[in-house]
């Protein structure tokens, strides 16, 4: 009689053979699903909000930038004679007279430098002293004297930048002025992720995972977390962070119930962030033409508000991770052009996610692969300011067990529940890079 073989059919194949190397071990993709949410929740969580909609105060120090523009083109002699200069409407920044406030009395005694622009390499024409304003305090004309020893002629559009103040002997205190805080908004949203099995499946002995409910609980926990991650990064809201009237307009579901959505940080930057200037928040990188000079200039703006640690976190899609990794090598346009960047090996943060460190002339960027930045967001890099970002919890997250019990239901239904949003302030402190 021929020896029995290990065949590929019949009872021996279908029922008796054990194909499972580790029958209780299941491999998963995306073990680290939500680095952005993990970071902000560990950095700062504000719980116990009084209302699901919330306001936040922010303030930009006026002394950081103090200047106005003039349309005057008359020569200013190097003597003690005063001349009248015109202030260009709506040009004052960081000083009394900005916007709709036209009271210039507090300008008397300011020492100002006159330059052709605010950019590097601008022509410095001279330094003036503001000696008087119109008696009504509402005029856009001011009296100035040349503090230098050389006459100069301003050009229409020149910037007059505050240097300091200079007052005469025995004079009284000048007019005071003050500014006000700004208000920005956002709101929490309700997240629900249910998990349910029948009583029969709950009692079954299984391979792969012995307890199907336990497996689904873990899976749904990650699903709940990654949905929050997407909402905090990419969610949109009618509230718009700022720039609109704060109102509980909301949206409604099919039953007329109010639905609130938090405004994610990426749409907030896209809507309210500048694309140029000192406070630029939005950067477009064209891979084929991006130069080392562009890189240095961009990183200067990223690190102009220097964090205490000297580094910032940058949440990256895989396309953005690939771009910086290519620049660290010798291939591609950057390598052919003779410039590269220094990027460290993969490390693991104390919060549990992987990162690589990109060295820039102005600071270190912690590049964090972020799984939800896929598809249209694959080439995005979000650099955040930890000090101006927090997790807002209206109600504490909870795992609600066995929520379906009516009529002796033969099964188990649980639910992950969160009522959370994010708080974003000072948009210019956050940066968004899009690579194409």
Order of alpha helices (4+ residues) and beta strands (2+ residues): alpha-beta-beta-beta-beta-beta-beta-beta-beta-beta-beta-beta-beta-alpha-alpha-beta-beta-alpha-beta-alpha-beta-alpha-alpha-beta-beta-beta-beta-beta-beta-beta-beta
